[in-house]
Amino acid sequence: MKPVFSVILFTVSSGAGLGLLALLVLLDLATGGGLRSVHLLAIGVVAMGLVTVGLVSSTFHLANPKNAWRAVTQFKRSWLSREGVFALLLYPAAIGYLGSAWLGLGATLHTVLGLATLVLAWATLFSTGMIYACLKTIPRWHSPLVPLNYMLLGHFSGALLLLAMRALQGGATPRLVWLALAL
C-alpha cells in the first residue's frame, strides 16, 4: 500500500489537532478555567491550525476538488459527510470558546462553548475513524476497533503537544506526563 502524502498529512495533522483541542478543553474545565487566557488561546490556535492543515490537505485527494461541497450533503448516509459537517461546526464553537476566554465573557458561556467544542472535536475524530473502518478494501482497517484506535492516537499526539506547549509556558505537570503515557 502506498498512501498519498495528503492522506497521511490529513490523518496525522487533524487527529493531533482535534486531540489537542479536546484535551485543552478538558484541562481548562477540570481546572475551573485555571489556564491563563493567553496560554489557552496559544494552544487553541495551534490546535485549530493543525485541524485546518489536515482538512485542507484532505481536499488534495478528492477526484474533483471543486465538488468538495457535495461531501457534506449526505449526512445521513456518509461518514465523510458527517466528518465534514462536524468539522465545519467545530470552527465557530472553538472560536467562540477561545474568544470567550480571551475576552472574559463569563464562566457559563465559556463552559457551554467549551463543552460544544469538546463534543464536536470528539464527533469529528470518531467520524474520521469510521471513514477508515468502513473501507472493506483494506481488511486491517475494516474493524470496529479502528475508530477507538484513531481517537486514542489523536488524543495521544494531542497530549504530547499539550505537554510540550505547557512546558514552554511553564505549566507542565506530572499529571500531563502521566496522561500522555497512559494514552
Steps between C-alpha positions, in 0.01 A plus 500: 500500500633842404284769665492846349692761705188716537318211672788451744518874569124514551493200733788613719437875502125500554518214751765679706318832476165355604661303782687810619184708489297240691768466768537877525129537570509216753801651675341844505168372634668270754697791643196728507644735241839486668695547177606855423303623201816572301615139551158360415484713186854403387432127536155535344639682196761227449229233531270670250796563269576128497134417434492752216821368341357148520164592350653705220740216415207258483360690204812413299397136468151574374435398142348839426578758775253756364221260602624472861190682622297191405686302766283660769163435336468130589501530882256212558694250289866598491765514771699733275205738495460478878869571545471808278191633675645445848828663396317802357292533817815471710644827369238741640483305828879500543534865399225592744661293774846652449351846458297471819819421693691786338221756546388372842137461395391298802550154643164357391537599135861383503400161642213451254722588203775277640264203527372563147860514376584178683200309363562622145872415517412148619227462237743607227770262625253211523360572152849497352567167667174365359602605148806278530304219669251492212770424242436134414788512252749521788418203728718621790309825516156342456458451874286653774823570693628749243291800619606438860862464392482819293351692794768368735780587258356848448486553876849355547656732242291786641625416852860514382439839340316625808782384725761669280306826478424509872870435569588801283244703694639380834188303587589136433391273781569135582130435431546601135801270475296212642210581266728481198652174624155352571375586154 
